[in-house]
Amino acid sequence: MINITYLPGNDPFHAAFRMFVLFPDDNAPSCQHETARILDFYVCFPVLISEFKAPRTLVKNHNALKRRYLPNTYQVTPKPAIMFHRMRAAHSAASSSLQSFGFFDREAFLDGLVLRTKKELPERIFEAVEEHRRENAELVAFLDELKAVSLYGPNGLRARSRLEEYRYDDV
């Protein structure tokens, strides 16, 4: 018997869509590329937001998200850190593609930032992104708040998410 499993985390096209969810237009605040990768992980796997350690100012919103995105008994996800590591190829392909099409600023990316350009999305993609943002408004708002949180140190996104090692960060 052959099983074919689709994981959106390994799909560069889905990763591009998720980047538009996080950065729908040029008004979206920029953030570091690694921060965007961590936030993208939670767009892809919102049920794993329960394993994230939220800053004190966002605990109430975080608790609401944990109640909304409950684990499904049929949903099997590898360890979050392993899945995050495996998603790097899809993130890289999506970033490269979105920069080449002019949706994200290439110079900012070379400086380690994700910055949306003024280029408008095609209508069908725009509608799909807006629908996803509406259906997951609380999650999107929570992740937008996290764009301002430092990536490094014991209170940074790496430590809070437990997706990457943080103990050797230069703070």
C-alpha positions, 0 to 999 in steps of 0.5 A: 500500500502506498500512502501519499502525504501532503504537508503544506509546510513543504510546499513552496507555493503554499509558503508564498501564499502564507507570506502574503497572509503575513504581508498582504500589502506595503503597509504591513510592518517589515521584520527579520527574515527568521522572524517571518519564518517563525510566524509563517510556521504558525500560519501553517500549523496554527494548532501548534500555537499552544506550544508557543510561550507568549509575552505577558502583554499577549497572554490573553490573546494567546489563550483565546488562540489555544482554545480556538485551534484545538488539536485534531486526533487525526492530524499527525505533525512531526516534532515542531523543531524538525518540521520547522527545519524541513520547511527551510527549503520551501521558505527559500524557494518562496522568498526567491520567487516572490522577490523575483516577481517584485512582491518583496524587496530584494535589497531589504532581503539581502539586509535580512528583512522581509519588506513588501513592495507596492506591487498588487496581488492578482485579484484571485490571490488577493481574494484568497489571502483576504478570506484566509485573513478574515477566517483567522483574524485573531491569529493574524493579529497575534502574529502581527504583534509578534513581528515587533518581538526580538528574535534573540535571547531568552525572551526572543521568538526563538526561545518562545517558539522552541523552534530554534536554538537560542542559548548561543545568541549574541544579545 
